Amino acid sequence: MATLRQLEYLVTVVDTGSFTRAAEQLHVTQPALSHQMRALETALGGPLVERLPRSVRLTPTGRAVLPHARAALAEAARARSAARCAAGLEEGELEVATVYSVSLGLLPPVLRTWRQRHPGVRIRLREYPHARELQAAMAAGQADLAVGPTPADWEGPVRDLGIEEFVLVLPSDDPLAAGHADGSPAVGGPLALGRLADRLWVHYAPGNGLADLLDQACAQAGFQPGVAVRAEQTSAVPLLAAAGLGPALVPANILPPGFDGAVLRPDPPIRRTLTAYTRTRPDPLTTAFAELLAQTSPVLVPGAS
C-alpha cells in the first residue's frame, strides 16, 4: 500500500524534474529516494516516471496517479491543521477557492472581518474563471472550502449563502439610463434586455463563467450579443461600460464605491444562488468561515423584490 511519504516523494520528483533535486529538497539520499519510488511503483502496479537525461517524464500510470497524490497530501495537511485547531491553537491556514466575481464582490468584507477575529489564521485564496473549474479543483482536493454558484451533482455538504443580483450598466448619459446614474434614490429600470439587442456589448473573456451567463440571458431574450470588447479582468467590465464602450451585465456587488455609471435592473431579473461547499464534513475552522460568509450574504439590489 502506498504511504503518504511515498506520494510526497512522487510529487517532489515531478515538481523538481529531477531525482537529485528532489532528494536534496526532501533531505534524503538519492538511493533512499529511488528505493521508495520503486516500492511505490510496485504497490501501484507499474512505472510512474521515466528518467530522461536532464529531467523526468510521467508515464500514463504516473499521470493518472499524480492528481490523487496531490489531493492526498493536501488532505493530510488539512487534517493536521484541523487537529491543531481542535487542540485550541489559534493559528493555521485555510484554503478557499472561488470564482473571479465572488473574490471581487462577496469576499473582501468577509476576509476583513475574518482577519480581525482570527489574526493567526492565514487565508490562501485560489481563483478560477468558471464554476466548472472551481468544482473540479474542489473535487481534486485543492481547497478546504469552495465559494461560488451551486455545484452540479455535488455529493458533499452544500450551504446556501444568498442571492446574487445582476444589473445592467450603461454610461450615465445613455438615453436608456433616464438619469439613473449612481447617486439616484434607487437603481433604475426595469429594462428588458431585448432593448439592447442592437448594441455591441462589453463582454467577458472566453472561459469566464459570466460570459456564459450573459450569452444565456441574451438568448432567452431572443438575440445573441454583439461584442465591442472582451475584458480579461472581471473588474474592468463595469468600468468599460460606464465609459461608453457598450452595455454590460455584472453582479451588483462588484460595482466599486463611487461608481459613476448608470445602473439598471434587467427585466426579468437575473439572479443566481451562491453557495459554500466542501468535499466532506467541514472542520471547525472551515465551519467558522462558512458561518461568516452566511452572515455577509450578497445583498439584493436596493428596491428589488
Contacts in CASP RR format, 6 or more apart in sequence:
PFRMAT RR
TARGET T0000
AUTHOR 0000-0000-0000
METHOD contacts of the structure
MODEL  1
MATLRQLEYLVTVVDTGSFTRAAEQLHVTQPALSHQMRALETALGGPLVE
RLPRSVRLTPTGRAVLPHARAALAEAARARSAARCAAGLEEGELEVATVY
SVSLGLLPPVLRTWRQRHPGVRIRLREYPHARELQAAMAAGQADLAVGPT
PADWEGPVRDLGIEEFVLVLPSDDPLAAGHADGSPAVGGPLALGRLADRL
WVHYAPGNGLADLLDQACAQAGFQPGVAVRAEQTSAVPLLAAAGLGPALV
PANILPPGFDGAVLRPDPPIRRTLTAYTRTRPDPLTTAFAELLAQTSPVL
VPGAS
1 43 0 8 1.000
2 40 0 8 1.000
2 43 0 8 1.000
2 44 0 8 1.000
4 72 0 8 1.000
4 73 0 8 1.000
4 76 0 8 1.000
5 36 0 8 1.000
6 36 0 8 1.000
6 37 0 8 1.000
6 39 0 8 1.000
6 40 0 8 1.000
6 43 0 8 1.000
7 40 0 8 1.000
7 69 0 8 1.000
7 72 0 8 1.000
7 73 0 8 1.000
8 26 0 8 1.000
8 73 0 8 1.000
9 22 0 8 1.000
9 26 0 8 1.000
9 33 0 8 1.000
9 36 0 8 1.000
9 37 0 8 1.000
9 40 0 8 1.000
10 37 0 8 1.000
10 40 0 8 1.000
10 48 0 8 1.000
10 49 0 8 1.000
10 62 0 8 1.000
10 65 0 8 1.000
10 66 0 8 1.000
10 69 0 8 1.000
11 66 0 8 1.000
11 69 0 8 1.000
11 70 0 8 1.000
11 73 0 8 1.000
12 22 0 8 1.000
12 25 0 8 1.000
12 26 0 8 1.000
13 19 0 8 1.000
13 22 0 8 1.000
13 33 0 8 1.000
13 37 0 8 1.000
13 49 0 8 1.000
13 56 0 8 1.000
14 49 0 8 1.000
14 56 0 8 1.000
14 58 0 8 1.000
14 66 0 8 1.000
15 22 0 8 1.000
16 22 0 8 1.000
16 25 0 8 1.000
17 55 0 8 1.000
17 56 0 8 1.000
18 55 0 8 1.000
18 56 0 8 1.000
19 30 0 8 1.000
19 33 0 8 1.000
19 34 0 8 1.000
19 37 0 8 1.000
19 51 0 8 1.000
19 56 0 8 1.000
20 30 0 8 1.000
22 33 0 8 1.000
23 29 0 8 1.000
23 30 0 8 1.000
23 32 0 8 1.000
23 33 0 8 1.000
26 33 0 8 1.000
37 48 0 8 1.000
37 49 0 8 1.000
40 48 0 8 1.000
41 47 0 8 1.000
41 48 0 8 1.000
44 61 0 8 1.000
44 65 0 8 1.000
45 61 0 8 1.000
46 59 0 8 1.000
46 61 0 8 1.000
47 59 0 8 1.000
47 61 0 8 1.000
47 62 0 8 1.000
48 58 0 8 1.000
48 59 0 8 1.000
48 61 0 8 1.000
48 62 0 8 1.000
48 65 0 8 1.000
49 56 0 8 1.000
49 57 0 8 1.000
49 58 0 8 1.000
49 59 0 8 1.000
49 62 0 8 1.000
50 56 0 8 1.000
50 57 0 8 1.000
50 58 0 8 1.000
50 59 0 8 1.000
58 66 0 8 1.000
67 140 0 8 1.000
70 140 0 8 1.000
70 141 0 8 1.000
70 142 0 8 1.000
71 140 0 8 1.000
71 141 0 8 1.000
71 142 0 8 1.000
74 95 0 8 1.000
74 141 0 8 1.000
74 142 0 8 1.000
75 141 0 8 1.000
78 95 0 8 1.000
78 144 0 8 1.000
78 283 0 8 1.000
81 92 0 8 1.000
81 93 0 8 1.000
81 94 0 8 1.000
81 283 0 8 1.000
81 285 0 8 1.000
82 283 0 8 1.000
82 284 0 8 1.000
82 285 0 8 1.000
84 91 0 8 1.000
84 92 0 8 1.000
85 92 0 8 1.000
85 283 0 8 1.000
85 284 0 8 1.000
85 285 0 8 1.000
86 283 0 8 1.000
86 284 0 8 1.000
90 118 0 8 1.000
90 120 0 8 1.000
90 121 0 8 1.000
91 120 0 8 1.000
91 121 0 8 1.000
92 120 0 8 1.000
92 121 0 8 1.000
92 122 0 8 1.000
92 285 0 8 1.000
93 121 0 8 1.000
93 122 0 8 1.000
93 123 0 8 1.000
93 124 0 8 1.000
94 121 0 8 1.000
94 122 0 8 1.000
94 123 0 8 1.000
94 124 0 8 1.000
94 144 0 8 1.000
94 145 0 8 1.000
94 285 0 8 1.000
94 286 0 8 1.000
94 289 0 8 1.000
95 123 0 8 1.000
95 124 0 8 1.000
95 126 0 8 1.000
95 142 0 8 1.000
95 143 0 8 1.000
95 144 0 8 1.000
95 145 0 8 1.000
96 107 0 8 1.000
96 123 0 8 1.000
96 124 0 8 1.000
96 125 0 8 1.000
96 126 0 8 1.000
96 143 0 8 1.000
96 144 0 8 1.000
96 145 0 8 1.000
96 146 0 8 1.000
96 147 0 8 1.000
96 289 0 8 1.000
97 125 0 8 1.000
97 126 0 8 1.000
97 127 0 8 1.000
97 128 0 8 1.000
97 134 0 8 1.000
97 137 0 8 1.000
97 138 0 8 1.000
97 142 0 8 1.000
97 143 0 8 1.000
97 145 0 8 1.000
97 146 0 8 1.000
97 147 0 8 1.000
98 107 0 8 1.000
98 125 0 8 1.000
98 126 0 8 1.000
98 127 0 8 1.000
98 128 0 8 1.000
98 134 0 8 1.000
98 146 0 8 1.000
98 147 0 8 1.000
98 148 0 8 1.000
99 127 0 8 1.000
99 128 0 8 1.000
99 129 0 8 1.000
99 130 0 8 1.000
99 131 0 8 1.000
99 134 0 8 1.000
99 148 0 8 1.000
99 149 0 8 1.000
99 209 0 8 1.000
100 127 0 8 1.000
100 128 0 8 1.000
100 129 0 8 1.000
100 208 0 8 1.000
100 234 0 8 1.000
101 210 0 8 1.000
101 234 0 8 1.000
101 250 0 8 1.000
101 251 0 8 1.000
101 254 0 8 1.000
102 147 0 8 1.000
102 148 0 8 1.000
102 274 0 8 1.000
103 125 0 8 1.000
103 127 0 8 1.000
104 234 0 8 1.000
104 235 0 8 1.000
104 251 0 8 1.000
104 253 0 8 1.000
104 254 0 8 1.000
105 251 0 8 1.000
105 253 0 8 1.000
105 254 0 8 1.000
105 298 0 8 1.000
106 147 0 8 1.000
106 161 0 8 1.000
106 164 0 8 1.000
106 253 0 8 1.000
106 274 0 8 1.000
106 293 0 8 1.000
106 296 0 8 1.000
106 298 0 8 1.000
107 125 0 8 1.000
107 147 0 8 1.000
109 296 0 8 1.000
110 289 0 8 1.000
110 292 0 8 1.000
110 293 0 8 1.000
110 296 0 8 1.000
111 123 0 8 1.000
113 292 0 8 1.000
113 296 0 8 1.000
114 121 0 8 1.000
114 123 0 8 1.000
114 289 0 8 1.000
114 292 0 8 1.000
115 123 0 8 1.000
117 292 0 8 1.000
118 288 0 8 1.000
121 285 0 8 1.000
126 137 0 8 1.000
126 142 0 8 1.000
126 143 0 8 1.000
128 134 0 8 1.000
128 137 0 8 1.000
129 205 0 8 1.000
129 207 0 8 1.000
129 208 0 8 1.000
129 209 0 8 1.000
130 207 0 8 1.000
130 208 0 8 1.000
130 209 0 8 1.000
130 212 0 8 1.000
131 148 0 8 1.000
131 149 0 8 1.000
131 151 0 8 1.000
131 209 0 8 1.000
134 146 0 8 1.000
134 148 0 8 1.000
134 151 0 8 1.000
135 146 0 8 1.000
135 151 0 8 1.000
135 152 0 8 1.000
135 154 0 8 1.000
137 143 0 8 1.000
137 146 0 8 1.000
138 146 0 8 1.000
138 151 0 8 1.000
138 277 0 8 1.000
138 278 0 8 1.000
138 279 0 8 1.000
139 279 0 8 1.000
141 279 0 8 1.000
144 278 0 8 1.000
144 282 0 8 1.000
144 283 0 8 1.000
144 285 0 8 1.000
144 286 0 8 1.000
145 276 0 8 1.000
145 277 0 8 1.000
145 278 0 8 1.000
145 282 0 8 1.000
145 286 0 8 1.000
145 289 0 8 1.000
145 290 0 8 1.000
146 276 0 8 1.000
146 277 0 8 1.000
146 278 0 8 1.000
147 161 0 8 1.000
147 274 0 8 1.000
147 275 0 8 1.000
147 276 0 8 1.000
147 293 0 8 1.000
148 274 0 8 1.000
148 275 0 8 1.000
148 276 0 8 1.000
149 272 0 8 1.000
149 273 0 8 1.000
149 274 0 8 1.000
149 275 0 8 1.000
150 158 0 8 1.000
150 160 0 8 1.000
150 272 0 8 1.000
150 273 0 8 1.000
150 274 0 8 1.000
150 275 0 8 1.000
151 158 0 8 1.000
151 275 0 8 1.000
151 277 0 8 1.000
154 277 0 8 1.000
156 277 0 8 1.000
156 278 0 8 1.000
156 279 0 8 1.000
156 280 0 8 1.000
157 277 0 8 1.000
157 278 0 8 1.000
157 280 0 8 1.000
157 281 0 8 1.000
157 282 0 8 1.000
158 275 0 8 1.000
158 276 0 8 1.000
158 277 0 8 1.000
159 275 0 8 1.000
159 276 0 8 1.000
159 277 0 8 1.000
159 290 0 8 1.000
159 294 0 8 1.000
160 273 0 8 1.000
160 274 0 8 1.000
160 275 0 8 1.000
161 273 0 8 1.000
161 274 0 8 1.000
161 275 0 8 1.000
161 276 0 8 1.000
161 293 0 8 1.000
161 294 0 8 1.000
161 297 0 8 1.000
161 298 0 8 1.000
162 273 0 8 1.000
162 274 0 8 1.000
162 294 0 8 1.000
162 297 0 8 1.000
162 298 0 8 1.000
163 271 0 8 1.000
163 272 0 8 1.000
163 273 0 8 1.000
163 274 0 8 1.000
163 297 0 8 1.000
163 298 0 8 1.000
163 300 0 8 1.000
164 251 0 8 1.000
164 252 0 8 1.000
164 253 0 8 1.000
164 271 0 8 1.000
164 272 0 8 1.000
164 273 0 8 1.000
164 274 0 8 1.000
164 298 0 8 1.000
165 251 0 8 1.000
165 252 0 8 1.000
165 253 0 8 1.000
165 269 0 8 1.000
165 270 0 8 1.000
165 271 0 8 1.000
165 298 0 8 1.000
165 299 0 8 1.000
165 300 0 8 1.000
165 301 0 8 1.000
165 304 0 8 1.000
166 213 0 8 1.000
166 217 0 8 1.000
166 249 0 8 1.000
166 250 0 8 1.000
166 251 0 8 1.000
166 252 0 8 1.000
166 266 0 8 1.000
166 269 0 8 1.000
166 270 0 8 1.000
166 271 0 8 1.000
166 272 0 8 1.000
167 187 0 8 1.000
167 249 0 8 1.000
167 250 0 8 1.000
167 251 0 8 1.000
167 252 0 8 1.000
167 255 0 8 1.000
167 263 0 8 1.000
167 264 0 8 1.000
167 265 0 8 1.000
167 266 0 8 1.000
167 301 0 8 1.000
168 191 0 8 1.000
168 193 0 8 1.000
168 196 0 8 1.000
168 247 0 8 1.000
168 248 0 8 1.000
168 249 0 8 1.000
168 263 0 8 1.000
168 264 0 8 1.000
168 265 0 8 1.000
168 266 0 8 1.000
169 202 0 8 1.000
169 237 0 8 1.000
169 238 0 8 1.000
169 241 0 8 1.000
169 242 0 8 1.000
169 247 0 8 1.000
169 248 0 8 1.000
169 249 0 8 1.000
169 250 0 8 1.000
169 255 0 8 1.000
169 261 0 8 1.000
169 262 0 8 1.000
169 263 0 8 1.000
169 264 0 8 1.000
170 176 0 8 1.000
170 177 0 8 1.000
170 241 0 8 1.000
170 242 0 8 1.000
170 244 0 8 1.000
170 246 0 8 1.000
170 247 0 8 1.000
170 261 0 8 1.000
170 262 0 8 1.000
170 264 0 8 1.000
171 177 0 8 1.000
171 241 0 8 1.000
171 242 0 8 1.000
171 243 0 8 1.000
171 244 0 8 1.000
171 246 0 8 1.000
171 261 0 8 1.000
171 262 0 8 1.000
172 179 0 8 1.000
172 181 0 8 1.000
172 182 0 8 1.000
172 242 0 8 1.000
172 260 0 8 1.000
172 261 0 8 1.000
172 262 0 8 1.000
174 244 0 8 1.000
174 262 0 8 1.000
176 191 0 8 1.000
176 195 0 8 1.000
176 196 0 8 1.000
176 264 0 8 1.000
177 188 0 8 1.000
177 261 0 8 1.000
177 262 0 8 1.000
177 264 0 8 1.000
178 188 0 8 1.000
179 262 0 8 1.000
180 186 0 8 1.000
180 187 0 8 1.000
180 188 0 8 1.000
180 189 0 8 1.000
180 262 0 8 1.000
180 263 0 8 1.000
180 264 0 8 1.000
181 260 0 8 1.000
181 261 0 8 1.000
181 262 0 8 1.000
181 263 0 8 1.000
182 258 0 8 1.000
182 259 0 8 1.000
182 260 0 8 1.000
182 261 0 8 1.000
182 262 0 8 1.000
182 263 0 8 1.000
186 302 0 8 1.000
186 303 0 8 1.000
187 252 0 8 1.000
187 263 0 8 1.000
187 264 0 8 1.000
187 265 0 8 1.000
187 301 0 8 1.000
187 302 0 8 1.000
187 303 0 8 1.000
187 304 0 8 1.000
188 262 0 8 1.000
188 263 0 8 1.000
188 264 0 8 1.000
188 265 0 8 1.000
189 264 0 8 1.000
189 265 0 8 1.000
189 267 0 8 1.000
190 264 0 8 1.000
190 265 0 8 1.000
190 266 0 8 1.000
190 267 0 8 1.000
190 269 0 8 1.000
191 264 0 8 1.000
191 265 0 8 1.000
191 266 0 8 1.000
191 267 0 8 1.000
192 221 0 8 1.000
192 266 0 8 1.000
192 267 0 8 1.000
193 217 0 8 1.000
193 218 0 8 1.000
193 221 0 8 1.000
193 223 0 8 1.000
193 266 0 8 1.000
193 267 0 8 1.000
194 218 0 8 1.000
194 221 0 8 1.000
194 222 0 8 1.000
194 223 0 8 1.000
196 247 0 8 1.000
197 218 0 8 1.000
197 221 0 8 1.000
197 222 0 8 1.000
197 223 0 8 1.000
199 225 0 8 1.000
199 226 0 8 1.000
199 246 0 8 1.000
199 247 0 8 1.000
200 226 0 8 1.000
200 227 0 8 1.000
200 228 0 8 1.000
200 245 0 8 1.000
200 246 0 8 1.000
201 214 0 8 1.000
201 225 0 8 1.000
201 226 0 8 1.000
201 227 0 8 1.000
201 228 0 8 1.000
201 246 0 8 1.000
201 247 0 8 1.000
201 248 0 8 1.000
201 249 0 8 1.000
202 228 0 8 1.000
202 229 0 8 1.000
202 231 0 8 1.000
202 237 0 8 1.000
202 240 0 8 1.000
202 241 0 8 1.000
202 245 0 8 1.000
202 246 0 8 1.000
202 247 0 8 1.000
202 248 0 8 1.000
203 211 0 8 1.000
203 214 0 8 1.000
203 225 0 8 1.000
203 226 0 8 1.000
203 227 0 8 1.000
203 228 0 8 1.000
203 229 0 8 1.000
203 230 0 8 1.000
203 231 0 8 1.000
204 210 0 8 1.000
204 211 0 8 1.000
204 214 0 8 1.000
204 230 0 8 1.000
204 231 0 8 1.000
204 234 0 8 1.000
204 237 0 8 1.000
205 211 0 8 1.000
205 230 0 8 1.000
205 231 0 8 1.000
205 232 0 8 1.000
206 230 0 8 1.000
208 234 0 8 1.000
210 234 0 8 1.000
210 237 0 8 1.000
210 249 0 8 1.000
210 250 0 8 1.000
210 251 0 8 1.000
211 230 0 8 1.000
213 249 0 8 1.000
213 270 0 8 1.000
213 272 0 8 1.000
214 225 0 8 1.000
214 249 0 8 1.000
215 224 0 8 1.000
215 225 0 8 1.000
217 249 0 8 1.000
217 266 0 8 1.000
217 270 0 8 1.000
218 224 0 8 1.000
218 225 0 8 1.000
228 245 0 8 1.000
228 246 0 8 1.000
229 240 0 8 1.000
229 245 0 8 1.000
231 237 0 8 1.000
231 240 0 8 1.000
234 254 0 8 1.000
235 254 0 8 1.000
235 256 0 8 1.000
237 248 0 8 1.000
237 250 0 8 1.000
238 248 0 8 1.000
238 250 0 8 1.000
238 254 0 8 1.000
238 255 0 8 1.000
238 256 0 8 1.000
238 259 0 8 1.000
238 261 0 8 1.000
239 256 0 8 1.000
240 246 0 8 1.000
240 248 0 8 1.000
241 247 0 8 1.000
241 248 0 8 1.000
241 250 0 8 1.000
241 261 0 8 1.000
242 259 0 8 1.000
242 260 0 8 1.000
242 261 0 8 1.000
242 262 0 8 1.000
249 266 0 8 1.000
249 270 0 8 1.000
251 298 0 8 1.000
252 263 0 8 1.000
252 298 0 8 1.000
252 299 0 8 1.000
252 300 0 8 1.000
252 301 0 8 1.000
253 298 0 8 1.000
253 299 0 8 1.000
255 263 0 8 1.000
263 301 0 8 1.000
265 301 0 8 1.000
265 304 0 8 1.000
269 304 0 8 1.000
274 297 0 8 1.000
274 298 0 8 1.000
276 289 0 8 1.000
276 290 0 8 1.000
276 293 0 8 1.000
276 294 0 8 1.000
278 286 0 8 1.000
282 290 0 8 1.000
END
